[in-house]
Amino acid sequence: MRASRINENWQLAVDEAFAQARGALAGARAAEALPWLERAHVLTQRRPWLHARAHWLMLRAGWQLGDVREVLGQLPRILAALLFSRLWVPLGNSGRARVSAFKPMPLSAELRRLLDQPTP
């Protein structure tokens, strides 16, 4: 029973991050979307489709911002998310193009708690 509750917490956090990001992108507020996408990225790094979705939305945010580096940096990350997410990910990495795709980054206590629990 406890695992189910924890899974729900993870799922709610992922759903909220993507919903907030999509809402910001729909309103042409890409800069507001990016922190939500970084959160979604960290939470979904081990889930290939969701991980790739976070990178796709980062690409869209980069496009809205006119940030060529972000757009070009997300293209290989989308493919890598689909191919390697189950094998290895740099824990806590924000997923942004200005950060090495191989660099682990510190996690907040909340994200660590969500990630330390079984996910659906």
Biopython code that builds the backbone (N, CA, C, O; Angstrom):
import numpy as np
from Bio.PDB.StructureBuilder import StructureBuilder

atoms = [
    (1, "MET", "N", (0.812, -1.193, 0.000)),
    (1, "MET", "CA", (0.000, 0.000, 0.000)),
    (1, "MET", "C", (0.861, 1.264, 0.000)),
    (1, "MET", "O", (0.573, 2.214, -0.728)),
    (2, "ARG", "N", (1.908, 1.272, 0.811)),
    (2, "ARG", "CA", (2.762, 2.454, 0.882)),
    (2, "ARG", "C", (3.408, 2.751, -0.466)),
    (2, "ARG", "O", (3.496, 3.915, -0.856)),
    (3, "ALA", "N", (3.864, 1.726, -1.189)),
    (3, "ALA", "CA", (4.486, 1.938, -2.495)),
    (3, "ALA", "C", (3.503, 2.605, -3.452)),
    (3, "ALA", "O", (3.898, 3.453, -4.252)),
    (4, "SER", "N", (2.253, 2.238, -3.377)),
    (4, "SER", "CA", (1.245, 2.843, -4.242)),
    (4, "SER", "C", (1.147, 4.340, -3.978)),
    (4, "SER", "O", (1.070, 5.127, -4.921)),
    (5, "ARG", "N", (1.148, 4.739, -2.727)),
    (5, "ARG", "CA", (1.070, 6.157, -2.354)),
    (5, "ARG", "C", (2.302, 6.889, -2.862)),
    (5, "ARG", "O", (2.200, 8.004, -3.373)),
    (6, "ILE", "N", (3.457, 6.270, -2.723)),
    (6, "ILE", "CA", (4.693, 6.884, -3.179)),
    (6, "ILE", "C", (4.670, 7.013, -4.697)),
    (6, "ILE", "O", (5.065, 8.044, -5.242)),
    (7, "ASN", "N", (4.212, 5.973, -5.377)),
    (7, "ASN", "CA", (4.097, 6.045, -6.834)),
    (7, "ASN", "C", (3.186, 7.193, -7.237)),
    (7, "ASN", "O", (3.465, 7.907, -8.201)),
    (8, "GLU", "N", (2.103, 7.367, -6.503)),
    (8, "GLU", "CA", (1.183, 8.468, -6.790)),
    (8, "GLU", "C", (1.879, 9.814, -6.618)),
    (8, "GLU", "O", (1.669, 10.724, -7.419)),
    (9, "ASN", "N", (2.698, 9.949, -5.590)),
    (9, "ASN", "CA", (3.417, 11.206, -5.359)),
    (9, "ASN", "C", (4.353, 11.509, -6.520)),
    (9, "ASN", "O", (4.423, 12.648, -6.983)),
    (10, "TRP", "N", (5.072, 10.496, -6.991)),
    (10, "TRP", "CA", (5.973, 10.671, -8.130)),
    (10, "TRP", "C", (5.165, 11.072, -9.366)),
    (10, "TRP", "O", (5.518, 12.018, -10.071)),
    (11, "GLN", "N", (4.083, 10.346, -9.617)),
    (11, "GLN", "CA", (3.266, 10.620, -10.792)),
    (11, "GLN", "C", (2.660, 12.020, -10.739)),
    (11, "GLN", "O", (2.633, 12.726, -11.747)),
    (12, "LEU", "N", (2.180, 12.417, -9.581)),
    (12, "LEU", "CA", (1.627, 13.764, -9.435)),
    (12, "LEU", "C", (2.690, 14.832, -9.697)),
    (12, "LEU", "O", (2.415, 15.846, -10.339)),
    (13, "ALA", "N", (3.892, 14.600, -9.201)),
    (13, "ALA", "CA", (4.981, 15.559, -9.408)),
    (13, "ALA", "C", (5.345, 15.657, -10.888)),
    (13, "ALA", "O", (5.573, 16.753, -11.400)),
    (14, "VAL", "N", (5.399, 14.528, -11.571)),
    (14, "VAL", "CA", (5.704, 14.513, -13.003)),
    (14, "VAL", "C", (4.587, 15.206, -13.783)),
    (14, "VAL", "O", (4.845, 16.056, -14.635)),
    (15, "ASP", "N", (3.359, 14.834, -13.482)),
    (15, "ASP", "CA", (2.220, 15.437, -14.187)),
    (15, "ASP", "C", (2.187, 16.950, -14.002)),
    (15, "ASP", "O", (1.946, 17.694, -14.953)),
    (16, "GLU", "N", (2.433, 17.405, -12.765)),
    (16, "GLU", "CA", (2.420, 18.843, -12.508)),
    (16, "GLU", "C", (3.527, 19.546, -13.286)),
    (16, "GLU", "O", (3.294, 20.597, -13.882)),
    (17, "ALA", "N", (4.723, 18.977, -13.284)),
    (17, "ALA", "CA", (5.844, 19.608, -13.989)),
    (17, "ALA", "C", (5.548, 19.746, -15.477)),
    (17, "ALA", "O", (5.775, 20.804, -16.064)),
    (18, "PHE", "N", (5.045, 18.683, -16.083)),
    (18, "PHE", "CA", (4.727, 18.760, -17.512)),
    (18, "PHE", "C", (3.563, 19.712, -17.777)),
    (18, "PHE", "O", (3.593, 20.461, -18.753)),
    (19, "ALA", "N", (2.551, 19.695, -16.937)),
    (19, "ALA", "CA", (1.392, 20.579, -17.140)),
    (19, "ALA", "C", (1.802, 22.052, -17.019)),
    (19, "ALA", "O", (1.397, 22.879, -17.836)),
    (20, "GLN", "N", (2.590, 22.370, -16.020)),
    (20, "GLN", "CA", (3.050, 23.747, -15.841)),
    (20, "GLN", "C", (3.907, 24.190, -17.027)),
    (20, "GLN", "O", (3.776, 25.312, -17.515)),
    (21, "ALA", "N", (4.780, 23.298, -17.481)),
    (21, "ALA", "CA", (5.645, 23.622, -18.619)),
    (21, "ALA", "C", (4.830, 23.820, -19.888)),
    (21, "ALA", "O", (5.049, 24.779, -20.627)),
    (22, "ARG", "N", (3.890, 22.915, -20.143)),
    (22, "ARG", "CA", (3.048, 23.043, -21.347)),
    (22, "ARG", "C", (2.231, 24.336, -21.297)),
    (22, "ARG", "O", (2.086, 25.018, -22.311)),
    (23, "GLY", "N", (1.703, 24.668, -20.131)),
    (23, "GLY", "CA", (0.938, 25.902, -19.995)),
    (23, "GLY", "C", (1.793, 27.129, -20.284)),
    (23, "GLY", "O", (1.357, 28.055, -20.968)),
    (24, "ALA", "N", (3.002, 27.127, -19.763)),
    (24, "ALA", "CA", (3.905, 28.259, -20.007)),
    (24, "ALA", "C", (4.273, 28.336, -21.486)),
    (24, "ALA", "O", (4.302, 29.425, -22.060)),
    (25, "LEU", "N", (4.553, 27.195, -22.106)),
    (25, "LEU", "CA", (4.885, 27.198, -23.534)),
    (25, "LEU", "C", (3.696, 27.668, -24.370)),
    (25, "LEU", "O", (3.870, 28.418, -25.330)),
    (26, "ALA", "N", (2.501, 27.234, -24.013)),
    (26, "ALA", "CA", (1.301, 27.647, -24.747)),
    (26, "ALA", "C", (1.094, 29.152, -24.660)),
    (26, "ALA", "O", (0.550, 29.763, -25.579)),
    (27, "GLY", "N", (1.524, 29.744, -23.562)),
    (27, "GLY", "CA", (1.407, 31.184, -23.380)),
    (27, "GLY", "C", (2.646, 31.945, -23.830)),
    (27, "GLY", "O", (2.811, 33.125, -23.521)),
    (28, "ALA", "N", (3.529, 31.246, -24.576)),
    (28, "ALA", "CA", (4.777, 31.854, -25.070)),
    (28, "ALA", "C", (5.634, 32.396, -23.927)),
    (28, "ALA", "O", (6.258, 33.450, -24.050)),
    (29, "ARG", "N", (5.654, 31.661, -22.814)),
    (29, "ARG", "CA", (6.469, 32.033, -21.647)),
    (29, "ARG", "C", (7.526, 30.945, -21.429)),
    (29, "ARG", "O", (7.552, 30.281, -20.393)),
    (30, "ALA", "N", (8.386, 30.784, -22.421)),
    (30, "ALA", "CA", (9.377, 29.711, -22.400)),
    (30, "ALA", "C", (10.298, 29.779, -21.191)),
    (30, "ALA", "O", (10.655, 28.744, -20.627)),
    (31, "ALA", "N", (10.685, 30.974, -20.790)),
    (31, "ALA", "CA", (11.576, 31.103, -19.633)),
    (31, "ALA", "C", (10.921, 30.541, -18.373)),
    (31, "ALA", "O", (11.605, 29.982, -17.517)),
    (32, "GLU", "N", (9.594, 30.687, -18.255)),
    (32, "GLU", "CA", (8.873, 30.106, -17.114)),
    (32, "GLU", "C", (8.764, 28.597, -17.229)),
    (32, "GLU", "O", (8.694, 27.902, -16.216)),
    (33, "ALA", "N", (8.749, 28.084, -18.445)),
    (33, "ALA", "CA", (8.625, 26.637, -18.658)),
    (33, "ALA", "C", (9.898, 25.898, -18.278)),
    (33, "ALA", "O", (9.833, 24.761, -17.809)),
    (34, "LEU", "N", (11.035, 26.514, -18.468)),
    (34, "LEU", "CA", (12.300, 25.791, -18.300)),
    (34, "LEU", "C", (12.534, 25.214, -16.903)),
    (34, "LEU", "O", (12.958, 24.062, -16.814)),
    (35, "PRO", "N", (12.288, 25.935, -15.809)),
    (35, "PRO", "CA", (12.476, 25.297, -14.496)),
    (35, "PRO", "C", (11.562, 24.074, -14.307)),
    (35, "PRO", "O", (11.960, 23.090, -13.685)),
    (36, "TRP", "N", (10.344, 24.143, -14.842)),
    (36, "TRP", "CA", (9.435, 22.994, -14.750)),
    (36, "TRP", "C", (9.959, 21.836, -15.591)),
    (36, "TRP", "O", (9.832, 20.675, -15.203)),
    (37, "LEU", "N", (10.541, 22.149, -16.730)),
    (37, "LEU", "CA", (11.092, 21.094, -17.585)),
    (37, "LEU", "C", (12.338, 20.475, -16.964)),
    (37, "LEU", "O", (12.567, 19.274, -17.100)),
    (38, "GLU", "N", (13.134, 21.278, -16.291)),
    (38, "GLU", "CA", (14.292, 20.722, -15.582)),
    (38, "GLU", "C", (13.824, 19.756, -14.499)),
    (38, "GLU", "O", (14.409, 18.688, -14.315)),
    (39, "ARG", "N", (12.780, 20.131, -13.792)),
    (39, "ARG", "CA", (12.209, 19.261, -12.758)),
    (39, "ARG", "C", (11.678, 17.966, -13.388)),
    (39, "ARG", "O", (11.954, 16.871, -12.897)),
    (40, "ALA", "N", (10.922, 18.101, -14.470)),
    (40, "ALA", "CA", (10.397, 16.926, -15.166)),
    (40, "ALA", "C", (11.544, 16.042, -15.639)),
    (40, "ALA", "O", (11.469, 14.816, -15.556)),
    (41, "HIS", "N", (12.596, 16.668, -16.132)),
    (41, "HIS", "CA", (13.748, 15.909, -16.630)),
    (41, "HIS", "C", (14.373, 15.065, -15.526)),
    (41, "HIS", "O", (14.630, 13.876, -15.717)),
    (42, "VAL", "N", (14.612, 15.670, -14.392)),
    (42, "VAL", "CA", (15.227, 14.936, -13.280)),
    (42, "VAL", "C", (14.326, 13.776, -12.839)),
    (42, "VAL", "O", (14.806, 12.670, -12.592)),
    (43, "LEU", "N", (13.041, 14.031, -12.744)),
    (43, "LEU", "CA", (12.108, 13.000, -12.278)),
    (43, "LEU", "C", (11.941, 11.850, -13.270)),
    (43, "LEU", "O", (11.638, 10.728, -12.864)),
    (44, "THR", "N", (12.130, 12.109, -14.548)),
    (44, "THR", "CA", (11.835, 11.088, -15.560)),
    (44, "THR", "C", (13.071, 10.509, -16.231)),
    (44, "THR", "O", (12.942, 9.795, -17.226)),
    (45, "GLN", "N", (14.245, 10.789, -15.727)),
    (45, "GLN", "CA", (15.467, 10.352, -16.395)),
    (45, "GLN", "C", (15.528, 8.843, -16.676)),
    (45, "GLN", "O", (16.156, 8.434, -17.653)),
    (46, "ARG", "N", (14.913, 8.036, -15.870)),
    (46, "ARG", "CA", (14.961, 6.577, -16.066)),
    (46, "ARG", "C", (13.777, 6.040, -16.870)),
    (46, "ARG", "O", (13.636, 4.827, -17.022)),
    (47, "ARG", "N", (12.936, 6.917, -17.378)),
    (47, "ARG", "CA", (11.755, 6.539, -18.158)),
    (47, "ARG", "C", (11.928, 7.087, -19.574)),
    (47, "ARG", "O", (11.646, 8.263, -19.803)),
    (48, "PRO", "N", (12.383, 6.270, -20.535)),
    (48, "PRO", "CA", (12.777, 6.776, -21.856)),
    (48, "PRO", "C", (11.782, 7.715, -22.534)),
    (48, "PRO", "O", (12.180, 8.788, -22.988)),
    (49, "TRP", "N", (10.509, 7.351, -22.618)),
    (49, "TRP", "CA", (9.556, 8.209, -23.330)),
    (49, "TRP", "C", (9.338, 9.531, -22.607)),
    (49, "TRP", "O", (9.294, 10.589, -23.235)),
    (50, "LEU", "N", (9.202, 9.467, -21.293)),
    (50, "LEU", "CA", (9.004, 10.702, -20.535)),
    (50, "LEU", "C", (10.261, 11.570, -20.551)),
    (50, "LEU", "O", (10.179, 12.796, -20.629)),
    (51, "HIS", "N", (11.411, 10.928, -20.476)),
    (51, "HIS", "CA", (12.695, 11.625, -20.521)),
    (51, "HIS", "C", (12.833, 12.355, -21.867)),
    (51, "HIS", "O", (13.201, 13.529, -21.916)),
    (52, "ALA", "N", (12.533, 11.642, -22.944)),
    (52, "ALA", "CA", (12.596, 12.255, -24.274)),
    (52, "ALA", "C", (11.584, 13.395, -24.404)),
    (52, "ALA", "O", (11.857, 14.407, -25.051)),
    (53, "ARG", "N", (10.428, 13.224, -23.791)),
    (53, "ARG", "CA", (9.407, 14.278, -23.816)),
    (53, "ARG", "C", (9.926, 15.551, -23.155)),
    (53, "ARG", "O", (9.696, 16.651, -23.658)),
    (54, "ALA", "N", (10.625, 15.407, -22.032)),
    (54, "ALA", "CA", (11.197, 16.575, -21.361)),
    (54, "ALA", "C", (12.173, 17.291, -22.303)),
    (54, "ALA", "O", (12.163, 18.518, -22.400)),
    (55, "HIS", "N", (13.009, 16.520, -22.992)),
    (55, "HIS", "CA", (13.956, 17.133, -23.924)),
    (55, "HIS", "C", (13.243, 17.774, -25.112)),
    (55, "HIS", "O", (13.646, 18.845, -25.568)),
    (56, "TRP", "N", (12.190, 17.131, -25.618)),
    (56, "TRP", "CA", (11.428, 17.712, -26.725)),
    (56, "TRP", "C", (10.840, 19.074, -26.326)),
    (56, "TRP", "O", (10.888, 20.037, -27.092)),
    (57, "LEU", "N", (10.290, 19.127, -25.120)),
    (57, "LEU", "CA", (9.707, 20.388, -24.663)),
    (57, "LEU", "C", (10.791, 21.436, -24.403)),
    (57, "LEU", "O", (10.546, 22.629, -24.581)),
    (58, "MET", "N", (11.993, 21.005, -23.984)),
    (58, "MET", "CA", (13.107, 21.946, -23.845)),
    (58, "MET", "C", (13.505, 22.491, -25.211)),
    (58, "MET", "O", (13.838, 23.668, -25.346)),
    (59, "LEU", "N", (13.467, 21.633, -26.215)),
    (59, "LEU", "CA", (13.743, 22.091, -27.574)),
    (59, "LEU", "C", (12.722, 23.158, -27.982)),
    (59, "LEU", "O", (13.091, 24.194, -28.536)),
    (60, "ARG", "N", (11.443, 22.902, -27.707)),
    (60, "ARG", "CA", (10.399, 23.885, -28.024)),
    (60, "ARG", "C", (10.615, 25.197, -27.279)),
    (60, "ARG", "O", (10.423, 26.276, -27.840)),
    (61, "ALA", "N", (11.016, 25.099, -26.014)),
    (61, "ALA", "CA", (11.290, 26.313, -25.232)),
    (61, "ALA", "C", (12.461, 27.071, -25.851)),
    (61, "ALA", "O", (12.416, 28.294, -25.987)),
    (62, "GLY", "N", (13.499, 26.344, -26.220)),
    (62, "GLY", "CA", (14.643, 26.977, -26.878)),
    (62, "GLY", "C", (14.239, 27.666, -28.170)),
    (62, "GLY", "O", (14.721, 28.754, -28.484)),
    (63, "TRP", "N", (13.349, 27.022, -28.916)),
    (63, "TRP", "CA", (12.852, 27.613, -30.168)),
    (63, "TRP", "C", (12.117, 28.923, -29.886)),
    (63, "TRP", "O", (12.343, 29.932, -30.555)),
    (64, "GLN", "N", (11.230, 28.892, -28.879)),
    (64, "GLN", "CA", (10.489, 30.115, -28.519)),
    (64, "GLN", "C", (11.422, 31.239, -28.104)),
    (64, "GLN", "O", (11.175, 32.408, -28.398)),
    (65, "LEU", "N", (12.493, 30.873, -27.420)),
    (65, "LEU", "CA", (13.442, 31.880, -26.941)),
    (65, "LEU", "C", (14.425, 32.330, -28.025)),
    (65, "LEU", "O", (15.168, 33.293, -27.834)),
    (66, "GLY", "N", (14.425, 31.631, -29.153)),
    (66, "GLY", "CA", (15.397, 31.929, -30.205)),
    (66, "GLY", "C", (16.799, 31.509, -29.809)),
    (66, "GLY", "O", (17.782, 32.092, -30.267)),
    (67, "ASP", "N", (16.894, 30.498, -28.959)),
    (67, "ASP", "CA", (18.173, 30.020, -28.426)),
    (67, "ASP", "C", (18.648, 28.834, -29.267)),
    (67, "ASP", "O", (18.263, 27.692, -29.019)),
    (68, "VAL", "N", (19.479, 29.115, -30.253)),
    (68, "VAL", "CA", (19.956, 28.087, -31.186)),
    (68, "VAL", "C", (20.729, 26.998, -30.448)),
    (68, "VAL", "O", (20.590, 25.814, -30.757)),
    (69, "ARG", "N", (21.531, 27.394, -29.486)),
    (69, "ARG", "CA", (22.319, 26.406, -28.726)),
    (69, "ARG", "C", (21.403, 25.410, -28.018)),
    (69, "ARG", "O", (21.675, 24.209, -28.014)),
    (70, "GLU", "N", (20.314, 25.905, -27.419)),
    (70, "GLU", "CA", (19.376, 25.022, -26.721)),
    (70, "GLU", "C", (18.696, 24.078, -27.704)),
    (70, "GLU", "O", (18.582, 22.881, -27.443)),
    (71, "VAL", "N", (18.246, 24.615, -28.832)),
    (71, "VAL", "CA", (17.568, 23.787, -29.837)),
    (71, "VAL", "C", (18.506, 22.701, -30.342)),
    (71, "VAL", "O", (18.147, 21.523, -30.344)),
    (72, "LEU", "N", (19.701, 23.085, -30.770)),
    (72, "LEU", "CA", (20.646, 22.097, -31.309)),
    (72, "LEU", "C", (21.124, 21.123, -30.238)),
    (72, "LEU", "O", (21.375, 19.954, -30.531)),
    (73, "GLY", "N", (21.249, 21.590, -29.016)),
    (73, "GLY", "CA", (21.686, 20.727, -27.917)),
    (73, "GLY", "C", (20.646, 19.703, -27.518)),
    (73, "GLY", "O", (20.990, 18.636, -27.010)),
    (74, "GLN", "N", (19.384, 20.009, -27.738)),
    (74, "GLN", "CA", (18.327, 19.065, -27.358)),
    (74, "GLN", "C", (18.169, 17.928, -28.372)),
    (74, "GLN", "O", (17.716, 16.843, -28.006)),
    (75, "LEU", "N", (18.528, 18.152, -29.615)),
    (75, "LEU", "CA", (18.355, 17.103, -30.633)),
    (75, "LEU", "C", (19.063, 15.797, -30.264)),
    (75, "LEU", "O", (18.416, 14.750, -30.247)),
    (76, "PRO", "N", (20.373, 15.818, -29.966)),
    (76, "PRO", "CA", (21.012, 14.549, -29.583)),
    (76, "PRO", "C", (20.518, 14.023, -28.230)),
    (76, "PRO", "O", (20.520, 12.815, -27.993)),
    (77, "ARG", "N", (20.101, 14.919, -27.359)),
    (77, "ARG", "CA", (19.606, 14.486, -26.050)),
    (77, "ARG", "C", (18.291, 13.710, -26.177)),
    (77, "ARG", "O", (18.048, 12.773, -25.417)),
    (78, "ILE", "N", (17.451, 14.094, -27.127)),
    (78, "ILE", "CA", (16.205, 13.350, -27.350)),
    (78, "ILE", "C", (16.532, 11.920, -27.735)),
    (78, "ILE", "O", (15.977, 10.978, -27.168)),
    (79, "LEU", "N", (17.424, 11.755, -28.688)),
    (79, "LEU", "CA", (17.816, 10.411, -29.127)),
    (79, "LEU", "C", (18.477, 9.631, -27.986)),
    (79, "LEU", "O", (18.164, 8.461, -27.768)),
    (80, "ALA", "N", (19.382, 10.278, -27.268)),
    (80, "ALA", "CA", (20.069, 9.606, -26.157)),
    (80, "ALA", "C", (19.075, 9.199, -25.066)),
    (80, "ALA", "O", (19.221, 8.135, -24.463)),
    (81, "ALA", "N", (18.074, 10.030, -24.810)),
    (81, "ALA", "CA", (17.058, 9.696, -23.803)),
    (81, "ALA", "C", (16.335, 8.417, -24.182)),
    (81, "ALA", "O", (16.075, 7.567, -23.331)),
    (82, "LEU", "N", (16.017, 8.283, -25.441)),
    (82, "LEU", "CA", (15.313, 7.078, -25.903)),
    (82, "LEU", "C", (16.193, 5.840, -25.850)),
    (82, "LEU", "O", (15.712, 4.747, -25.548)),
    (83, "LEU", "N", (17.474, 6.001, -26.140)),
    (83, "LEU", "CA", (18.372, 4.846, -26.236)),
    (83, "LEU", "C", (19.047, 4.448, -24.925)),
    (83, "LEU", "O", (19.290, 3.263, -24.698)),
    (84, "PHE", "N", (19.351, 5.404, -24.068)),
    (84, "PHE", "CA", (20.216, 5.101, -22.921)),
    (84, "PHE", "C", (19.600, 5.294, -21.542)),
    (84, "PHE", "O", (20.247, 4.988, -20.541)),
    (85, "SER", "N", (18.371, 5.790, -21.460)),
    (85, "SER", "CA", (17.778, 6.110, -20.159)),
    (85, "SER", "C", (17.751, 4.942, -19.184)),
    (85, "SER", "O", (17.926, 5.136, -17.981)),
    (86, "ARG", "N", (17.537, 3.756, -19.679)),
    (86, "ARG", "CA", (17.473, 2.584, -18.796)),
    (86, "ARG", "C", (18.857, 2.091, -18.391)),
    (86, "ARG", "O", (18.987, 1.342, -17.423)),
    (87, "LEU", "N", (19.893, 2.503, -19.121)),
    (87, "LEU", "CA", (21.246, 2.020, -18.848)),
    (87, "LEU", "C", (22.007, 2.898, -17.865)),
    (87, "LEU", "O", (22.593, 2.407, -16.900)),
    (88, "TRP", "N", (21.990, 4.210, -18.122)),
    (88, "TRP", "CA", (22.737, 5.129, -17.272)),
    (88, "TRP", "C", (22.256, 6.545, -17.510)),
    (88, "TRP", "O", (22.010, 6.944, -18.648)),
    (89, "VAL", "N", (22.125, 7.295, -16.442)),
    (89, "VAL", "CA", (21.834, 8.731, -16.518)),
    (89, "VAL", "C", (22.632, 9.436, -15.428)),
    (89, "VAL", "O", (22.878, 8.859, -14.369)),
    (90, "PRO", "N", (23.038, 10.675, -15.677)),
    (90, "PRO", "CA", (23.717, 11.445, -14.636)),
    (90, "PRO", "C", (22.669, 12.025, -13.678)),
    (90, "PRO", "O", (22.009, 13.015, -13.994)),
    (91, "LEU", "N", (22.532, 11.421, -12.548)),
    (91, "LEU", "CA", (21.496, 11.778, -11.585)),
    (91, "LEU", "C", (21.472, 13.275, -11.306)),
    (91, "LEU", "O", (22.509, 13.884, -11.044)),
    (92, "GLY", "N", (20.294, 13.853, -11.363)),
    (92, "GLY", "CA", (20.106, 15.256, -11.041)),
    (92, "GLY", "C", (20.394, 16.221, -12.171)),
    (92, "GLY", "O", (20.130, 17.416, -12.044)),
    (93, "ASN", "N", (20.932, 15.723, -13.278)),
    (93, "ASN", "CA", (21.273, 16.594, -14.394)),
    (93, "ASN", "C", (20.029, 17.329, -14.879)),
    (93, "ASN", "O", (18.973, 16.718, -15.043)),
    (94, "SER", "N", (20.145, 18.631, -15.109)),
    (94, "SER", "CA", (18.988, 19.453, -15.480)),
    (94, "SER", "C", (18.497, 19.215, -16.898)),
    (94, "SER", "O", (17.355, 19.544, -17.219)),
    (95, "GLY", "N", (19.346, 18.648, -17.752)),
    (95, "GLY", "CA", (18.944, 18.365, -19.123)),
    (95, "GLY", "C", (19.120, 19.517, -20.084)),
    (95, "GLY", "O", (18.860, 19.362, -21.277)),
    (96, "ARG", "N", (19.550, 20.657, -19.609)),
    (96, "ARG", "CA", (19.716, 21.829, -20.480)),
    (96, "ARG", "C", (20.962, 21.683, -21.349)),
    (96, "ARG", "O", (21.901, 20.975, -20.986)),
    (97, "ALA", "N", (20.963, 22.344, -22.478)),
    (97, "ALA", "CA", (22.062, 22.254, -23.437)),
    (97, "ALA", "C", (23.343, 22.902, -22.921)),
    (97, "ALA", "O", (24.430, 22.563, -23.388)),
    (98, "ARG", "N", (23.239, 23.817, -21.979)),
    (98, "ARG", "CA", (24.430, 24.489, -21.458)),
    (98, "ARG", "C", (25.114, 23.712, -20.338)),
    (98, "ARG", "O", (26.102, 24.171, -19.764)),
    (99, "VAL", "N", (24.579, 22.531, -20.036)),
    (99, "VAL", "CA", (25.156, 21.654, -19.015)),
    (99, "VAL", "C", (25.600, 20.375, -19.710)),
    (99, "VAL", "O", (24.870, 19.849, -20.550)),
    (100, "SER", "N", (26.769, 19.871, -19.381)),
    (100, "SER", "CA", (27.218, 18.614, -19.961)),
    (100, "SER", "C", (26.164, 17.535, -19.732)),
    (100, "SER", "O", (25.629, 17.399, -18.631)),
    (101, "ALA", "N", (25.880, 16.789, -20.759)),
    (101, "ALA", "CA", (24.896, 15.706, -20.662)),
    (101, "ALA", "C", (25.379, 14.585, -19.745)),
    (101, "ALA", "O", (24.602, 13.695, -19.398)),
    (102, "PHE", "N", (26.640, 14.617, -19.351)),
    (102, "PHE", "CA", (27.217, 13.559, -18.522)),
    (102, "PHE", "C", (27.445, 13.977, -17.081)),
    (102, "PHE", "O", (27.953, 13.189, -16.283)),
    (103, "LYS", "N", (27.076, 15.208, -16.734)),
    (103, "LYS", "CA", (27.385, 15.753, -15.405)),
    (103, "LYS", "C", (26.265, 15.497, -14.399)),
    (103, "LYS", "O", (25.156, 16.003, -14.572)),
    (104, "PRO", "N", (26.541, 14.713, -13.343)),
    (104, "PRO", "CA", (25.560, 14.600, -12.252)),
    (104, "PRO", "C", (25.468, 15.952, -11.534)),
    (104, "PRO", "O", (26.434, 16.713, -11.476)),
    (105, "MET", "N", (24.291, 16.223, -10.996)),
    (105, "MET", "CA", (24.072, 17.496, -10.298)),
    (105, "MET", "C", (23.363, 17.218, -8.972)),
    (105, "MET", "O", (22.696, 16.194, -8.825)),
    (106, "PRO", "N", (23.507, 18.130, -8.010)),
    (106, "PRO", "CA", (22.859, 17.920, -6.710)),
    (106, "PRO", "C", (21.334, 17.887, -6.843)),
    (106, "PRO", "O", (20.752, 18.544, -7.706)),
    (107, "LEU", "N", (20.715, 17.114, -5.974)),
    (107, "LEU", "CA", (19.256, 17.006, -5.929)),
    (107, "LEU", "C", (18.720, 17.698, -4.684)),
    (107, "LEU", "O", (19.356, 17.681, -3.630)),
    (108, "SER", "N", (17.557, 18.301, -4.811)),
    (108, "SER", "CA", (16.888, 18.825, -3.626)),
    (108, "SER", "C", (16.409, 17.634, -2.795)),
    (108, "SER", "O", (16.296, 16.521, -3.307)),
    (109, "ALA", "N", (16.132, 17.869, -1.529)),
    (109, "ALA", "CA", (15.639, 16.797, -0.656)),
    (109, "ALA", "C", (14.324, 16.233, -1.195)),
    (109, "ALA", "O", (14.097, 15.025, -1.143)),
    (110, "GLU", "N", (13.463, 17.106, -1.711)),
    (110, "GLU", "CA", (12.172, 16.648, -2.238)),
    (110, "GLU", "C", (12.352, 15.734, -3.444)),
    (110, "GLU", "O", (11.733, 14.672, -3.518)),
    (111, "LEU", "N", (13.201, 16.144, -4.394)),
    (111, "LEU", "CA", (13.417, 15.303, -5.576)),
    (111, "LEU", "C", (14.085, 13.983, -5.190)),
    (111, "LEU", "O", (13.740, 12.933, -5.731)),
    (112, "ARG", "N", (15.026, 14.031, -4.271)),
    (112, "ARG", "CA", (15.685, 12.791, -3.830)),
    (112, "ARG", "C", (14.654, 11.841, -3.228)),
    (112, "ARG", "O", (14.672, 10.643, -3.508)),
    (113, "ARG", "N", (13.765, 12.369, -2.413)),
    (113, "ARG", "CA", (12.729, 11.539, -1.787)),
    (113, "ARG", "C", (11.838, 10.898, -2.857)),
    (113, "ARG", "O", (11.518, 9.713, -2.774)),
    (114, "LEU", "N", (11.444, 11.676, -3.846)),
    (114, "LEU", "CA", (10.602, 11.136, -4.920)),
    (114, "LEU", "C", (11.334, 10.077, -5.741)),
    (114, "LEU", "O", (10.742, 9.080, -6.154)),
    (115, "LEU", "N", (12.623, 10.306, -5.971)),
    (115, "LEU", "CA", (13.397, 9.373, -6.791)),
    (115, "LEU", "C", (13.838, 8.123, -6.036)),
    (115, "LEU", "O", (14.088, 7.084, -6.647)),
    (116, "ASP", "N", (13.932, 8.216, -4.727)),
    (116, "ASP", "CA", (14.365, 7.063, -3.929)),
    (116, "ASP", "C", (13.256, 6.032, -3.759)),
    (116, "ASP", "O", (13.493, 4.951, -3.219)),
    (117, "GLN", "N", (12.075, 6.349, -4.204)),
    (117, "GLN", "CA", (10.942, 5.444, -4.040)),
    (117, "GLN", "C", (10.645, 4.747, -5.372)),
    (117, "GLN", "O", (10.971, 5.269, -6.438)),
    (118, "PRO", "N", (10.030, 3.580, -5.301)),
    (118, "PRO", "CA", (9.668, 2.885, -6.535)),
    (118, "PRO", "C", (8.721, 3.733, -7.363)),
    (118, "PRO", "O", (7.834, 4.393, -6.821)),
    (119, "THR", "N", (8.906, 3.715, -8.665)),
    (119, "THR", "CA", (8.018, 4.455, -9.570)),
    (119, "THR", "C", (7.232, 3.459, -10.415)),
    (119, "THR", "O", (7.636, 2.309, -10.583)),
    (120, "PRO", "N", (6.116, 3.918, -10.936)),
    (120, "PRO", "CA", (5.283, 3.025, -11.740)),
    (120, "PRO", "C", (5.963, 2.589, -13.025)),
    (120, "PRO", "O", (5.382, 1.835, -13.806)),
]
sb = StructureBuilder()
sb.init_structure("model")
sb.init_model(0)
sb.init_chain("A")
sb.init_seg("    ")
for serial, (resi, resn, name, xyz) in enumerate(atoms, 1):
    if name == "N":
        sb.init_residue(resn, " ", resi, " ")
    sb.init_atom(name, np.array(xyz, "f"), 0.0, 1.0, " ", f" {name:<3s}", serial, name[0])
structure = sb.get_structure()
